Amino acid sequence: MAKKKRNRPPAPSSAANPPVQQARRGFLEQYASVLAFLICLISFFVHLYGASFQHRKGMTTVDETVYARLGFQLKNDQPYNTIQLYQETLRSGQKLPDYFKDPLFKHPPFYPFLISLSYALLEKKENYTLEELYTKSSLVSNVMGCLLVWVCFLMGRRLYDYRVGLAAAFMLAIEMNLLSTSMKAWMDSTLAAMFWLSLYLFHKGIDKKWFLVLGGIAAGCALLTKYPAVLLIAIILSYFLLCERHVFKSYHLYLGFLMTGIILLPWVMMNLDIYGSETLTSGQFRGWSLGVFMKFLILCALALGVFTVAIIIKWKNPALYQKLKVHQPKIGFLMSAILLLFVGFLLSRGDFRESLLTSFTWYGFPWAGWEMYHFNYEPRYFYFKHILEYSPFYVFFLAALVRAPMGSKADRFLLLASLWTLIFTSLYGSYQGRYIIYFTPAGLLLAAAMIFTIIDALLKQQKFLRVGATIFFCLVLAYFTAKTIQVSFYQAINNNAAYY
């Protein structure tokens, strides 16, 4: 009689581990969106607390009064200008800048329009106090700040993975710049949210072309918030030229830009009706003189010239173009070397090292107050040192800045976003933290990607080194988190400063 073979249980081998790990990763990925939503929800209530009129003791900025009133004027079909406010302050003995008496307000109306929609929450009566208008108008900045955190998560997950998306969203949510702009009736969080929503949709359009049209619509909303949003067009075009040239073959891209123009058209027509041939003069835009942007425009012209030469070579001399293409990796090394020299230059400056020390010191805080011209005499690299004082996580951004040219397409996309925004704001001058809010997601996404690059490298080391180094690195991250929250609590959530 033949012996029955016993069924042996499968041996616990390494082959059985990957499915478990994949299931675990799948579980975390499945709930990543829930965690990101919770970050946004907590941010909403933190913004709500910091924006409270009683918490701020009524110490609002002039800009907040302007936008609250403009929103009310739009709601009641009144002219889009600040002439009445200018006259009122003049009678009280104060004098606002001359552009306040222009027949059309300087900035486009998308942000005041959103505020006018928020006034639907007001009870119906003839007159409202500034507190009532402010309370509703600040909700727009609050919601837009939360939207920016959500888009940052989506962008990180698309470019890298859910870990980078969650980490970047968390770091953004606790960073003082986002908190400050989301707890005041300022347009900056709205600008940044529309800016990055547009970039996200354009990037998603690489795979699904109809997203390019949605990206153009979001770009129109960004430009209808504030003109520097034109940088997103520069970012997306330069990235497509460098890494995704096939997109230019899709009519959806041009349809998207057409939608941007259609959204801007009513504002352009309004300017033409009021100013006529003077619409494009520097006087109309309160100091938006071409002279201020000349250095930046020269850089743009040089970049455009390089792209044009490359296209001409490809068209006229394909053989030479292929030879040059072989050396493309060397260009990445060259760019990394240039950025490394730039970081070395920063480290050689005493004020940069002082900002670095402030970043790491528990009781080190960036300056914040009501003095308008406090940063007037800062050097051109001001923002590169000042962001360190907002959060020590930006140290990882500086490291990623050097690595990005030799990295993935995702690294290069964020590198372009960082350089376009930082170079523009640095050359423009008039330094204020809120003016670089649309840089912040790019910087923190690069920082998050660098953090997980380090973690993944540590986990591949031998057991003793892996455990010790990983624990130490996690403690460093915990301290950086605590320090960022500490800065935000004292400098942002207190919400008692107009400049920082």
Secondary structure, 3 states (H helix, E strand, C coil): CCCCCCCCCCCCCHHHHHHHHHHHHHHHHHCHHHHHHHHHHHHHHHHHHHHCCCCCCCCCCHHHHHHHHHHHHHHCCCCCCCHHHHHHHHHCCCCCCHHHHCCCCCCCCHHHHHHHHHHHHCCCCCCCCHHHHHHHHHHHHHHHHHHHHHHHHHHHHHHCCHHHHHHHHHHHHHCHHHHHHHCCCCCHHHHHHHHHHHHHHHHHCCCCCCHHHHHHHHHHHHHCCCHHHHHHHHHHHHHHHHHCHHHHHCHHHHHHHHHHHHHHHHHHHHHHHHHHHHCCCHHHHCCCCCCCCHHHHHHHHHHHHHHHHHHHHHHHCHHHHHHHHHCHHHHHHHHHHHHHHHHHHHHHCHHHHHHHHHHHCCCCCCCCECCCCCCCCCCCCHHHHHHHHHCCCHHHHHHHHHHHHHCCHHHHHHHHHHHHHHHHHHHHCCCCHHHHCCCHHHHHHHHHHHHHHHHHHHHCCCHHHHHHHHHHHHHHHHHHHHHHHHHHHHHHHCCCCCEC
